[in-house]
């Protein structure tokens, strides 16, 4: 006799639930994640129906690469906060509107994907530009890159508390969130300590000086960041978390030789930091939400003498987040992290549509080709156990 089960886990948030259906013939969920129904014979698979997630930190690039990668995000996510670090960077509202049009033109037919635009903060950004951005209805945040911290950040900020202070004060008035790449760029700071030092020298003083400024610390990587986020006012300071920083530690950069496709910024950290982030994210706290930091680079720009930082994870991100929450026994908290906490922080409605994650093994392609080359995804050639589907 074959047994079927359907269980609903309540997330504790209004109107939210995760439906987990167990069906025969594939992989069982580990006992730590839930109390399984009794079975007499065949193994079973699990199916999760979630409110469609959003990606609150995404790099789409431009040109041929944009055309190649945007369908992967549009297939899984309803909206995305699109990063502005192009060449040249998106420093004006007019440029953000034009970039949005380019993204919309690159979308597959009948896609409902909504790109939420951002401005690239510089020492010369004016308070008036923030007012224009808010009035546009299309720009949802401003991104702070410390100059020289990461890809295309050479035009970033050098003087947060001097030249940028009038802009930050205007952002408070306009309720415009500040998105922070939280790394110190002083060459005397060890690479693995850059996040900790940035928190101590920039973020903590900034939050104290402007307590009404909404801040997202992007792609956190350390227990220091977790402690900082937890110390701040709930609803004012939050964090995005990537799949790579939940799954990989810095050993992944060197196992079997140098692994350029596991190189990103902020760089992967020690296992103790990874564990701290997993614990925070799977705790059910509303302070954390999904932000893939999916950052495609052409293969030759990764596999070279001076490889680019960035991991392309858009095709596999949902499968990897599900893996993390399953292994933590926290699948009932996955939907809040992927679909509720982000829009709630930004003051936007939650998505009405759904997406299904099935526990069904699938193999990640070795690469994705496009007109100018190819992009290697995270976990290329490996087998993942959760398969996203729109139905």
C-alpha positions in Angstrom: 0.0 0.0 0.0 1.3 3.5 -0.9 0.9 6.4 1.4 0.4 10.1 0.4 0.7 13.1 2.8 0.1 16.8 2.5 1.2 19.1 5.3 0.9 22.8 5.7 3.4 24.7 7.8 2.3 28.1 9.1 5.0 30.8 8.9 3.5 33.0 11.6 3.0 35.9 9.1 -0.4 37.1 8.1 -1.8 35.2 5.1 1.3 33.0 4.7 1.8 29.3 4.4 4.0 26.7 2.8 2.2 23.6 1.4 4.4 20.5 1.4 3.1 17.6 -0.6 4.8 14.3 -0.4 4.5 12.0 -3.5 6.0 8.6 -4.3 9.1 7.5 -6.1 11.9 10.0 -5.4 14.0 11.3 -2.5 12.8 11.5 1.1 13.2 14.6 3.2 15.6 14.1 6.1 13.8 13.3 9.4 15.2 16.6 10.9 13.0 18.7 8.6 9.6 17.2 9.6 7.9 14.2 11.0 7.3 12.0 8.0 4.1 10.1 7.3 4.5 6.3 7.7 5.3 4.5 4.5 5.3 0.8 3.8 7.5 0.7 0.7 8.6 3.2 -1.9 10.6 6.4 -1.1 8.8 9.7 -1.7 9.6 13.2 -2.9 8.5 16.5 -1.5 6.8 19.4 -3.2 6.7 23.0 -1.9 4.3 25.6 -3.2 5.6 29.1 -2.4 4.5 32.7 -3.0 6.7 33.7 -6.0 10.0 35.0 -4.6 11.8 38.2 -5.4 15.6 38.7 -5.8 16.6 41.8 -3.8 20.2 41.9 -5.2 20.8 41.1 -8.9 23.3 41.9 -11.5 21.9 41.8 -15.1 24.8 43.5 -17.0 23.9 44.9 -20.4 24.3 44.0 -24.1 24.5 40.4 -25.2 25.1 39.2 -21.6 21.8 40.9 -20.5 20.0 39.0 -23.2 21.5 35.7 -22.1 20.9 35.9 -18.3 17.7 37.8 -17.7 15.4 34.8 -18.7 16.9 32.8 -15.8 15.9 35.4 -13.2 12.6 36.1 -14.9 11.7 32.5 -14.8 11.9 32.2 -11.1 11.5 35.7 -9.6 8.7 38.2 -9.7 10.9 41.3 -9.2 14.5 42.1 -8.6 16.5 45.0 -7.3 18.9 45.6 -10.2 22.4 46.7 -9.4 23.7 49.8 -11.1 27.4 49.1 -11.5 27.6 49.1 -15.3 30.2 50.9 -17.4 29.4 53.7 -17.1 27.5 53.4 -13.9 23.8 54.3 -13.5 24.2 57.5 -11.6 21.0 59.4 -12.7 17.3 58.7 -12.8 17.3 59.1 -16.5 20.0 56.5 -16.9 18.1 54.1 -14.6 14.9 54.5 -16.6 16.8 53.8 -19.9 18.4 50.8 -18.4 15.0 49.5 -17.3 13.7 49.8 -20.8 16.7 47.7 -22.0 15.9 45.0 -19.5 12.2 44.9 -20.4 13.1 44.5 -24.1 15.3 41.6 -23.2 12.6 39.7 -21.3 11.0 36.6 -22.8 7.5 37.1 -24.3 4.7 37.5 -21.7 7.1 37.7 -18.8 5.7 39.5 -15.7 9.2 40.2 -14.3 9.5 43.7 -12.9 13.0 45.2 -12.6 13.3 47.6 -9.6 16.0 50.1 -10.4 18.8 51.6 -8.3 21.2 54.5 -8.5 24.9 54.3 -8.0 26.0 56.6 -5.2 29.0 58.8 -5.9 30.7 61.7 -4.0 28.9 64.0 -6.5 25.3 62.7 -6.2 23.0 65.5 -5.4 19.9 65.6 -3.1 17.9 66.7 -6.1 18.7 63.5 -7.9 17.2 61.6 -4.9 14.0 63.6 -5.3 13.9 62.8 -9.0 14.5 59.2 -8.3 11.6 59.0 -5.8 9.3 60.9 -8.2 10.0 58.5 -11.0 8.3 55.6 -9.3 10.9 53.3 -10.9 14.0 53.8 -8.7 13.7 52.0 -5.3 17.1 52.4 -3.7 20.6 53.8 -3.9 23.7 51.6 -3.8 26.8 52.5 -1.9 30.0 51.0 -3.3 33.1 52.0 -1.5 35.5 53.1 -4.3 37.5 50.1 -5.4 35.6 47.5 -3.3 34.3 45.3 -6.2 33.4 45.0 -9.9 33.0 48.5 -11.5 33.2 50.3 -8.2 36.0 52.7 -9.2 33.5 55.6 -9.3 32.1 54.7 -5.8 32.1 56.7 -2.6 35.3 58.0 -0.9 33.7 60.2 1.7 30.5 58.9 3.4 30.3 61.4 6.2 31.4 64.4 4.3 30.4 64.7 0.6 27.6 62.1 0.8 25.9 63.3 4.0 23.5 65.7 2.4 22.3 63.0 0.0 21.9 60.5 2.8 19.8 63.0 4.7 17.6 63.5 1.7 17.2 59.7 1.4 15.8 59.7 5.0 13.3 62.4 3.9 12.3 60.4 0.8 12.3 57.0 2.6 14.8 55.8 0.0 16.8 52.7 1.2 20.6 52.7 1.2 22.0 49.4 -0.1 25.6 48.9 1.2 28.4 46.9 -0.1 30.0 46.5 3.3 33.7 46.2 2.8 36.6 48.4 3.9 39.0 49.2 1.0 42.1 50.3 3.0 44.9 48.1 1.6 46.2 47.5 5.1 43.0 45.6 6.0 43.2 41.9 5.5 40.8 40.7 2.8 38.9 38.4 5.2 38.4 41.3 7.7 37.1 43.9 5.3 33.4 43.4 6.3 34.1 43.5 10.0 36.2 46.7 9.7 33.6 48.4 7.5 30.9 47.7 10.1 33.0 49.2 12.8 34.2 52.3 10.9 31.3 53.1 8.6 28.0 51.2 9.3 27.7 51.5 13.0 28.5 55.3 13.0 26.2 55.8 10.1 23.2 54.1 11.8 23.9 56.1 14.9 24.1 59.4 13.0 21.0 58.7 10.8 18.8 56.3 12.8 15.8 56.8 10.4 17.8 55.8 7.3 16.7 52.5 6.0 19.7 50.3 5.3 20.3 47.0 3.6 23.6 45.4 4.3 24.1 43.4 1.1 25.4 39.8 0.8 26.6 39.5 4.4 29.4 37.0 5.0 30.3 37.0 8.7 29.1 36.5 12.2 30.1 40.1 12.8 27.5 41.2 10.2 24.8 39.0 11.9 25.6 40.6 15.3 25.4 44.0 13.7 22.0 43.3 12.0 20.6 41.9 15.2 21.7 44.9 17.2 19.8 47.4 14.9 16.2 48.4 15.0 14.0 45.9 13.3 12.5 47.3 10.1 15.3 49.9 9.7 18.3 47.7 9.0 18.2 44.4 7.2 20.4 42.1 5.1 20.4 40.1 1.9 22.1 36.7 1.9 23.4 34.8 -1.1 23.3 31.1 -1.8 27.1 30.9 -2.0 27.6 32.4 1.4 25.1 30.0 2.9 26.6 26.9 1.2 30.3 27.5 0.6 33.2 28.5 2.9 36.7 29.7 1.9 38.0 26.2 1.4 35.8 26.1 -1.7 38.2 28.5 -3.4 41.1 26.1 -3.2 39.8 22.5 -3.2 41.4 20.6 -6.1 43.2 23.7 -7.2 42.2 27.4 -7.6 38.5 27.6 -8.3 37.8 30.9 -10.1 34.1 30.3 -10.4 33.8 30.3 -6.6 35.5 33.7 -6.3 33.2 36.5 -5.4 33.3 39.7 -3.3 32.8 39.8 -0.5 35.1 36.7 -0.5 33.9 33.4 1.1 34.8 33.2 4.8 35.5 30.6 7.4 33.1 27.8 8.2 32.2 29.3 11.6 31.0 32.4 9.7 28.9 30.3 7.3 27.3 28.5 10.1 26.4 31.8 11.8 24.7 33.1 8.7 22.8 29.8 8.2 21.5 30.0 11.8 20.4 33.6 11.4 18.6 33.1 8.1 16.8 29.9 9.0 15.8 31.2 12.4 12.7 32.9 11.0 13.9 36.4 11.6 12.4 39.1 9.4 15.7 40.9 9.2 17.0 38.7 6.4 15.8 38.1 2.8 16.8 36.6 -0.5 19.4 38.4 -2.6 21.3 36.2 -4.9 24.1 38.6 -5.9 24.0 36.6 -9.2 26.9 38.2 -11.1 27.6 36.8 -14.5 31.0 37.2 -16.2 32.1 35.7 -19.5 34.1 32.5 -18.9 37.3 33.9 -20.2 37.1 36.8 -17.7 36.8 34.3 -14.9 39.4 31.8 -16.0 42.4 34.2 -16.6 45.4 35.6 -14.8 43.3 38.2 -13.0 39.8 36.8 -12.8 36.7 38.8 -12.1 34.8 38.5 -8.9 31.3 37.2 -9.2 29.2 33.9 -9.1 26.5 33.3 -11.6 23.8 31.6 -9.6 20.4 32.7 -11.0 19.5 29.3 -12.5 20.3 27.4 -9.3 19.6 29.9 -6.5 16.1 28.7 -5.4 17.3 25.0 -5.5 20.2 26.0 -3.2 18.2 28.0 -0.8 15.8 25.1 -0.4 18.7 22.8 0.2 19.9 25.1 3.1 16.5 25.3 4.7 15.9 21.6 4.3 19.2 20.7 6.0 18.5 23.1 8.8 15.0 21.5 9.4 13.4 24.9 8.5 11.5 24.4 5.3 8.5 26.0 7.1 10.5 29.3 7.2 11.7 29.3 3.6 8.7 31.2 2.1 9.1 34.1 4.5 12.8 34.4 3.6 12.3 34.1 -0.2 8.9 35.9 -0.6 7.8 38.0 2.4 10.6 39.7 4.3 12.0 41.6 1.2 8.7 43.2 0.0 7.7 43.9 3.6 11.0 45.8 4.2 10.7 47.8 1.0 7.0 48.5 1.6 5.8 46.7 -1.5 3.0 44.2 -1.9 3.9 40.5 -1.8 3.5 38.7 -5.1 0.2 37.1 -5.9 1.5 34.3 -8.1 3.1 31.0 -6.9 6.1 28.8 -7.7 6.6 25.1 -7.0 9.8 23.5 -5.8 9.9 19.8 -6.4 12.4 17.4 -4.8 13.5 16.0 -8.1 17.2 15.5 -9.0 18.5 17.5 -12.0 21.8 18.3 -13.5 23.1 21.9 -13.7 24.4 22.7 -17.3 28.1 23.0 -17.6 27.7 26.5 -19.1 25.3 28.8 -20.9 26.4 30.1 -24.3 25.5 33.5 -25.8 26.7 35.6 -28.8 29.9 36.8 -27.2 30.9 33.7 -25.2 29.7 31.5 -22.4 28.8 31.8 -18.7 29.5 29.1 -16.1 26.8 28.8 -13.5 27.4 27.9 -9.8 27.5 24.1 -9.3 28.1 23.6 -13.0 27.7 19.9 -14.0 26.6 18.9 -10.5 23.3 17.4 -9.4 20.8 19.4 -7.3 17.8 18.0 -5.5 15.2 20.8 -5.8 13.7 21.8 -9.1 11.8 25.1 -9.5 8.7 25.1 -11.7 6.0 27.6 -12.5 3.3 25.0 -12.2 
